[in-house]
Amino acid sequence: MDMHHGWYVSVRPLFIGLIASLILLAAAFLMVFVKGIEHVFLYPALFGLALVQSLVQLIFFMHLGIESKPRWNLITFLFLIFVLIIVVGGSIWIMQNMNYNMMYENV
């Protein structure tokens, strides 16, 4: 897609993305604040809303997947996800290991 047509000319896609992001944010906030959903279903529902929110932001704000040759952007995005999994997973692993090793015993 060139710079003279479509997503780059109009503010409409940005406005749609903003409204969709605000609606998803308000839905997640209300689900936690009102406590109208059971605790067992709250985490999967919040995860689903977060996933949809990330897809909305990737498509409407970062324009991922709508350019004419998205291969390099997709490769970069997949590498970003890989590094993010390593950093977040490693951090959780380190914190659990520290929690296990720092537990004091009543002597």
C-alpha positions as CSV (number, residue, x, y, z in Angstrom):
1,M,0.0,0.0,0.0
2,D,1.5,3.3,-1.0
3,M,1.6,6.5,1.1
4,H,-1.1,8.2,-1.0
5,H,-4.0,5.8,-0.5
6,G,-5.7,4.0,2.3
7,W,-4.5,3.9,5.9
8,Y,-2.0,6.8,5.7
9,V,-4.3,9.4,4.2
10,S,-7.3,9.2,6.6
11,V,-7.5,9.6,10.3
12,R,-10.5,7.2,10.3
13,P,-8.5,4.0,11.0
14,L,-6.7,5.6,13.9
15,F,-10.0,6.8,15.3
16,I,-11.5,3.4,14.9
17,G,-8.5,1.8,16.7
18,L,-8.7,4.4,19.5
19,I,-12.4,3.7,20.1
20,A,-11.9,-0.1,19.9
21,S,-9.0,0.1,22.4
22,L,-11.0,2.3,24.8
23,I,-14.0,-0.1,24.6
24,L,-11.8,-3.1,25.3
25,L,-10.1,-1.2,28.2
26,A,-13.4,-0.3,29.7
27,A,-14.7,-3.8,29.4
28,A,-11.6,-5.2,31.2
29,F,-11.9,-2.6,33.9
30,L,-15.6,-3.2,34.5
31,M,-15.1,-7.0,34.6
32,V,-12.6,-6.5,37.5
33,F,-14.3,-3.6,39.2
34,V,-17.9,-4.8,39.2
35,K,-16.9,-8.5,40.0
36,G,-19.8,-9.7,38.0
37,I,-17.9,-12.7,36.6
38,E,-16.7,-15.7,38.6
39,H,-13.1,-15.8,39.6
40,V,-12.4,-18.9,37.6
41,F,-13.6,-17.3,34.3
42,L,-12.1,-13.8,35.1
43,Y,-8.5,-14.6,34.1
44,P,-9.3,-16.3,30.8
45,A,-11.7,-13.4,29.9
46,L,-9.1,-10.8,30.8
47,F,-6.5,-12.7,28.7
48,G,-8.9,-12.8,25.8
49,L,-9.5,-9.1,26.0
50,A,-5.8,-8.4,26.2
51,L,-5.2,-10.5,23.1
52,V,-7.9,-8.7,21.2
53,Q,-6.5,-5.4,22.4
54,S,-3.0,-6.3,21.2
55,L,-4.4,-7.3,17.8
56,V,-6.3,-4.0,17.5
57,Q,-3.2,-2.0,18.3
58,L,-1.0,-4.1,15.9
59,I,-3.4,-3.6,13.0
60,F,-4.7,-0.1,13.5
61,F,-1.7,1.7,15.0
62,M,1.3,-0.3,13.8
63,H,-0.3,-1.2,10.5
64,L,1.0,-4.8,10.7
65,G,-0.1,-7.0,7.9
66,I,-1.6,-4.4,5.6
67,E,1.5,-3.3,3.6
68,S,2.4,-4.8,0.2
69,K,5.4,-6.8,1.5
70,P,4.8,-7.7,5.1
71,R,7.4,-10.5,5.3
72,W,10.2,-8.4,7.1
73,N,7.7,-6.9,9.5
74,L,6.3,-10.3,10.3
75,I,9.8,-11.8,10.9
76,T,10.7,-8.8,13.1
77,F,7.4,-9.2,15.0
78,L,8.0,-13.0,15.5
79,F,11.5,-12.3,16.8
80,L,10.1,-9.7,19.2
81,I,7.6,-12.3,20.5
82,F,10.4,-14.8,20.9
83,V,12.5,-12.4,22.9
84,L,9.5,-11.3,25.0
85,I,8.8,-14.9,25.9
86,I,12.4,-15.4,26.9
87,V,12.5,-12.3,29.1
88,V,9.1,-12.8,30.7
89,G,9.5,-16.5,31.2
90,G,13.0,-16.1,32.5
91,S,11.9,-13.4,34.9
92,I,9.1,-15.6,36.3
93,W,11.5,-18.5,36.6
94,I,14.0,-16.4,38.5
95,M,11.4,-15.0,40.8
96,Q,10.0,-18.5,41.6
97,N,13.5,-19.8,42.2
98,M,14.3,-16.9,44.5
99,N,11.0,-17.4,46.3
100,Y,11.8,-21.1,46.8
101,N,15.4,-20.6,47.9
102,M,14.7,-17.6,50.2
103,M,11.9,-19.3,52.2
104,Y,13.0,-19.4,55.8
105,E,12.4,-22.4,58.0
106,N,11.4,-22.2,61.6
107,V,14.4,-23.6,63.5
